[in-house]
Amino acid sequence: MGHQVCIACGAEEAMPMIRNLHPHIVISDIEMPGLSGYDLARWIRQEMLADVPFVVALTGYSRASDRIASLEAGFDEHLVKPVSIKTLHQLLGKLQARLTDVPPERSA
């Protein structure tokens, strides 16, 4: 789809990448070794105040209480695995709408 993608193997690895790359979107699992996706979402909201990416939970947790917990932690969206390509296209469309006022020097 033309987007640049970077992969981290956990929240601890993702944090410096997010700080340095300033991505438009972060897609994270919730259950990870070490810090959880909830921890990562909270960190993003606390640390990236001037440049907050769109944060998406991509998880196997599908109960209503799981969705509420992810939104309370700072996720913008909560997607349940497996996710279809159509759903990803819709998500990226939402992101594109959000980015209409973002300076062009940022990468996707």
matplotlib code that plots the C-alpha trace (Angstrom):
import matplotlib.pyplot as plt

x = [0.0, 3.0, 3.7, 7.0, 6.8, 9.1, 8.8, 9.7, 9.7, 8.1, 7.3, 10.8, 12.2, 9.3, 9.7, 13.0, 11.8, 8.6, 10.6, 13.1, 10.9, 7.7, 5.4, 1.9, 0.5, 1.5, -0.1, 0.5, -0.5, -1.6, -0.1, 3.7, 6.7, 7.8, 5.8, 2.3, 0.6, -1.4, 2.0, 3.1, -0.1, 0.2, 3.9, 3.0, 0.3, 2.7, 5.9, 4.8, 2.7, 3.7, 3.6, 1.1, 0.7, -2.6, -2.4, -4.1, -4.5, -4.3, -5.2, -7.0, -8.8, -12.4, -14.6, -16.3, -14.2, -11.0, -12.1, -12.8, -9.4, -7.5, -9.3, -8.6, -4.9, -4.7, -5.4, -7.4, -8.7, -9.1, -9.0, -9.4, -7.2, -7.4, -7.9, -8.9, -7.1, -10.4, -10.3, -6.7, -7.6, -10.5, -8.1, -5.6, -8.3, -9.2, -5.6, -5.3, -8.3, -6.6, -3.3, -4.7, -3.1, 0.3, 3.4, 4.7, 8.1, 6.7, 6.8, 3.9]
y = [0.0, 2.3, 2.8, 2.4, -0.2, -0.8, -3.8, -4.0, -7.2, -5.6, -2.4, -1.8, -2.0, 0.1, 3.0, 4.4, 3.7, 5.7, 8.5, 8.7, 8.0, 9.9, 7.4, 8.4, 5.1, 2.5, -0.9, -3.0, -6.2, -6.0, -9.2, -9.0, -10.2, -7.4, -4.3, -4.7, -2.9, -1.0, 0.2, 1.2, 3.1, 5.0, 5.8, 7.2, 9.4, 10.6, 11.0, 12.0, 15.0, 17.1, 14.4, 11.6, 8.9, 7.1, 4.1, 0.8, -2.4, -5.5, -8.3, -11.5, -9.8, -9.4, -8.8, -5.4, -4.9, -5.5, -2.8, -0.4, -1.2, -0.5, 2.9, 3.8, 3.0, 5.4, 3.3, 5.1, 1.8, -1.8, -4.5, -8.2, -10.8, -11.9, -8.6, -8.4, -6.4, -4.5, -3.5, -2.3, -0.2, 1.4, 2.0, 3.7, 5.8, 7.0, 7.8, 9.7, 11.8, 12.6, 13.6, 16.2, 19.0, 17.2, 18.7, 16.7, 16.0, 13.1, 9.6, 7.2]
z = [0.0, -0.2, 3.5, 5.2, 8.0, 10.9, 13.2, 16.9, 19.0, 22.1, 23.8, 25.0, 21.5, 20.1, 22.4, 21.0, 17.5, 18.1, 19.7, 16.8, 13.8, 14.8, 13.0, 11.9, 13.2, 15.8, 15.7, 18.8, 20.3, 24.0, 25.3, 24.9, 26.9, 29.3, 29.0, 27.6, 24.8, 27.4, 28.9, 25.4, 24.7, 28.0, 27.3, 23.9, 25.4, 28.1, 26.1, 22.6, 23.6, 20.7, 18.1, 19.1, 16.5, 15.8, 18.2, 17.3, 19.4, 17.3, 19.7, 20.4, 23.3, 22.0, 25.0, 25.5, 28.7, 26.6, 24.2, 27.1, 28.7, 25.5, 24.9, 28.5, 28.1, 25.1, 22.0, 19.3, 17.8, 19.0, 16.3, 17.0, 15.2, 12.5, 10.7, 7.1, 4.4, 4.0, 7.7, 7.4, 4.3, 6.3, 9.2, 7.0, 5.4, 8.9, 9.4, 6.1, 7.1, 10.4, 8.6, 6.2, 8.2, 8.9, 7.4, 4.4, 5.9, 8.1, 6.8, 6.9]

ax = plt.figure().add_subplot(projection="3d")
ax.plot(x, y, z, "-o")
ax.set_aspect("equal")
plt.show()
